[in-house]
Amino acid sequence: MNTQIKAAVVTAFQQPLSVETNYELPEPGPNQALVKLVTSGVCHTDLHAAEGDWPVKPSPPFVPGHEGVGEVVAVGPGVTDVKVGDMVGNAWLWSACGSCEYCETGWETLCEQQRNGGYSVDGSFGDHMIVDTRYAARIPEGADPVEVAPVLCAGVTVLKALKRTEARPGQWVAITGIGGLGHIAIQYAKALGLRVAAVDIADEKLELARKHGAEITVNAKNEDPIEAIQKATGGVHGVVVTAVHPAAFGQAIGFARRGGTIVFVGLPAGDFPAPIFDVVLKGLTIRGSIVGTRRDLKEALEFYARGLIHPTVATRPLEEINEVFDEMRQGKIDGRVVIDYR
């Protein structure tokens, strides 16, 4: 029998979400559990999903959300790895095939058969959700359900990206775009022993960056960010681009010192200029990074459990999701908005 839940539903692209009280969610099947939501972070990817502005689009109607935290209230046939009462979370990597080249070599995030929470599978913008227990996050005991929610996507995404820069303790990294991902990236960078330069175009975002430990902050709207970063650091060893403006991607190449690595995380539409001479002469590496594996997610949560990560959060009710999206479009959100179902 289907479970009728309250959920914010994408019924058509580029239209306001519809908050419905009788959305049908199936009962959990094998390797699945039914989770009663306590909180859910709101990610920029959720806005991309609702707008339908990526090449591979989900199929309306669907429920966005992939930073959900809640309590298991039922499990599917044969499930033994979680039990009723456990606190778990969903994630962008909702499941993968487990047997392809990528899954077998520690790159399950590249699996071509993966399913994504809040995109190809209904997500956490509702009072209940279904998770695949093989991939669902285990929430640390005593975690604040509001504060921990952004770790399930923003946290694991930036931790993975920082690891992909291959920067070592004591070296410099630049974080561009101090939004939901960027402000958490600064904290993970500090926890990894890295020195941080932060770049944004809003003074209030740079103030947030300083609060979380950035040594250098640059307002790219008021000064040449490449000149400022090079002058302050001599060029950074790694760059993590979380910004959602194409200009930030080209600027990142100018931030790096010889042998540096630039990691792209943000997903704006369009292309970016890549000066071939600079890339070759400076021996730069440019790579993309998409969320993280189950192991990366476990590590991200361990950093939080040790008290090293504290996302800046503000709570809102589900009924205000369209207002939250409008604020996201306008860049008015400091840190992360978290939907509170309590």
N, C-alpha and C positions, 0 to 999 in steps of 0.2 A: 504494500500500500504506500502510495506517495505521501510525503510529508509536505504540508503547506506551510510556507515560511514567509516572513516579512523580508523583503529584499529590494535593493535599488537595482533596476534592470535597464540595460541598454535595449530598447525596442527598435531603434533606428539610429544610424550614424549621424553625428553632428546635431543631435536633438537632446534635450534635457533627459536625464535618467528618470524613469518612472518608479516611484516608491510604491510597491505593491504589497498587499498583505496575504495574498493567496498564491504566491509563486510555488510551483511544484518542484520539490527536490526529491529524487529517488532514494529509497532506502539503501544502506551500504551493501555492496557486493563483496566478493572475495578480495582480500587485501585492502579493504576500505573500512573507514569508520565515520560515523556521524558525529559532528562536533557542534556544540552550542557555543556560539561566539561570545566573547567578552569584549574584545577590541579588534580593530583592524586599522592598520596604517593606510594612508592614501598616497599612492605613488604616481609620479608623472606618467608611468606606463599605463596606469588606469585611464588617464585622460586620452592617451594615444589610442587605447582600445575603444573608448567611447566615440572618438572622432573617426575611427576607421582609417587612420592616415598612414598605416604601414603597408608595405606591399602584400604581405600575407595577412588577411583580415579574418577576425572571428565572425561567427554567424549569429546575428541577433535572432531571438532574444537570448541574452546571456547576462550573468552577474559578474562584474569586475571584482578585483581585490585579490591580493596575494601577500598580504602581511597580517593574516588573521591569527588571533590567539584565542583558544577556547578549550572547553572541557569535553572529553569524549563521553557521549551519552549512549552510544550503541556501536557495536562492531559487526562486521559482516561475517559470513560463514568461514570458519577455520582460522580467524584472526587471533593470534596469540601474542604479537609483539607489542600491542597496546591493550589497555583494559579500560573499562568504564571508570571515569574519575580522573584519568591522566590528563595533564595539560599539554596540548600539542598546538602546532601552527601549520598553516599551509605556506607554500612558497611558489615562486614563478616556475621552478622545475617541479611540476606536480607529479610527473612520473616520466620514466624513460624505458626503452625496450629491455635494457640490461644485457643484451647479447651482441650488439653491433661492435664494430671496431672501436668506436669512441667510448662506449660504455665499458668495454673490456680493458681500456688503457687509461682510465682515470679522467676521461673527457666526456662524461655523460651529458654535460651541458651542450654538447655539439650533436647529440643524438638526433637523427632526422625523424625519429618516431616519437620524440618527446611530446608530452602534453603540458600545457602551461596554465597555471592557476589564474582564474579570472580572465582567461582569454579563450582557450579551446575547451576548458572545463570551468564550470561555474565556480566563482570564488567567494570571497569573504565579505562582500557588501550585503550581508544578510544576517539574520539572527542564528542561522544554522548553515553548515557547509559539509560537504563530503571531502575527505582526504584519502590519499593512498598512504597507508601506514608505513610502507617501505621507504617513503620519501618525506613524510611529514616531519617537521622539526619537533624535537623534544624540548619543552620549555623548562629552563632551570628552576629548581625549587626556590620559592621566595621571590621570583621575578615580579617586577611591577608590570602588569599586563599592558599598560599604556606605554611605558618606556621601552619595553622589549619588542613591541610590534615592529617598529622600523628596522630592527636588526635582521628580520626575516627576509628582507630584500635589500634595502639600502645598505645595511651593515655588511652582509655577505658579499654584495656586489663590489663595494669599495675595498674591502679586505682583499678579495681576489685580485682586483686591479692593482693594488699596491704591491702584492706579491709578484705580479707580472712585470712590474717595473724593474725588479731585481735589485732595487736600491737596498743598501746595507745600513745598519745603525750608524748614525752620525752623518749620513749623506743627506743631500737636499732633495725634496720632492716639491713640485708645484701642484696645487689643487686648483682647478679653474671651475667656477660655478659653485657658490657656497649656499646651495639650497638643501633639499632633503638628503641628497647623497653627499654633497661636498662637506657639510658641517660634521657629518659622521666620519668622512674620510680623514679629516684632520685628526680626529681622536684616535682612529686606528693607526695613523701614521706616527703619532706621538707614542702610542703604546708599543709600536715596533722599534722605537728608538730613532726615528727619522726627524729631520728638521723640515719645517713646513713654511712654504710661501703660498699665500692664498690670493687668488685673482677673482674679482667680480666687478660689476658696474654699479653696485649699490652700497653706500656707506654703511647702512644698517646690517647688510650681510657681512661686510668686512669686520664690523664690530663683533658679530657673532663668531667670526673666524678667530679673532684675537681672544675672545672668551674661552675658546676651546683649544688654544695653544699655538696658533700660527705666530711665528716670529716676524714675518714680513707680510704686509698686506698691500695690494696694489689695486687701485680703482682704474680699470682699463678705459673708462669713459673720460677720465681727467688727465691721464698721462699715457705715454707709450709703454705698454706692459712689457714688451720684449726688452727695451732699454732698461727699465726699472729692475726686472728680474736679473738680467745679466750683470748690472752694476752691483746689486746686492749680494749675489751668490756666485758670480762667475759662470753661471749656467748651472741648471739643476741636473741631477743624475736621473731623475724620473719625473714624468708629468702624468697626472690623471685628469682627463677632461670629462667632467660631469656636466658642463654647461650645455645648454640646448640652443646655442646660436652657432651657425657654421663658422663665423669669424674666429671663434675660440680654437678651432681645430688647426687652422693655419698658424695662429699665433703660438701654439704649443711647440711647434718645431723650432721657433726662435728662442724659446725658453731653455732648451736643452743644451748641455755642454757636449763636447765630443764623446761619442760612445754612449750617449744617453738613450733612454727608452721612453717613448710616448705611448700611453695606453688610452684608447678611446672607450668611453662608457656611455656618454650622452648620445641620444639618437634624434637629432633634428633632421628635417628633410633637407635635401640638397647635397652639394659637393663642397670640397675645400681645396684651396690651392696648396700644392706640395712642391716646393722648390727642389727639383731633382739634384742640382749641384750641391746644395746644402746637405741633403740627406746622404748623398754618397760621400762627399768630402769629410763630413763630420762622423760618418759611420753610425748613423742613427738607426734605431729600430722603431717601427711604428706597428702597433698591433691593436686589435680589438679585444674586448673582454666582456663577456655576458654572464652575469650573476656568478654562481659558484656551485660546486658539487655538494653532495651531502656532507662530505668531510669538511669542506670549507665552511658550510653553515654551522656545523658543530663547533668549529674553532671560533667563528664569529660570536656564537652564544657563550662560549667559555670566556672570551674577553669581557663580555658584558657581566657574566656571573662573578668575575673577579673585581668588578667595580671600576673598570677602566674605561667603559663606554657609557655615556649618558646622553642619549639623543634629546635635543630640544623639542618638546612636543606641546601641542595644544589639542584639547578634546572638543569634538563636535558631535551632535546627534546625526543619525543616518539621514534624517529628513533634510539636512542642510548640505547634502552632497553636491548639489548643483551650484550652490554658493561657493563651496570649497573649490570646485573646478574653475569657477570664474576667477577666484583669487589666485589660483595656480597659474592661469593664463596670464594674469597681470603681474606675476612675480611678487605678490604681496605676502607670501607665507614665509615666516621665519622658522626654519627647521622643518618639522613634519606635523601634519594634522593627523590625528588618530580618532577614528569613530569609536565612541564608547557606547556599548549596548546595555550597560547596567542601569 
